[in-house]
């Protein structure tokens, strides 16, 4: 259970990395991403999985959030 992530602000990636779940398939594990202190503003956290065969994105989700 490894996934890549990127944090975007106004269309620019400000941080990125990899998160590894506490367990892999077929069970569901938990994971966490430590973003540190962020300036106030709107962000989008994108999580995605890349195919080992060809490097293409095969699964993706994103969640917007606001820091006040």
Buried (B, 14 or more C-beta within 10 A) or exposed (E): BEBBBBBBBEEEEBBEEEBEBEEEEEEEEEBEEEBEEEEEEEBBBBBBBBEEEEEEEEEEEEEEEEEE
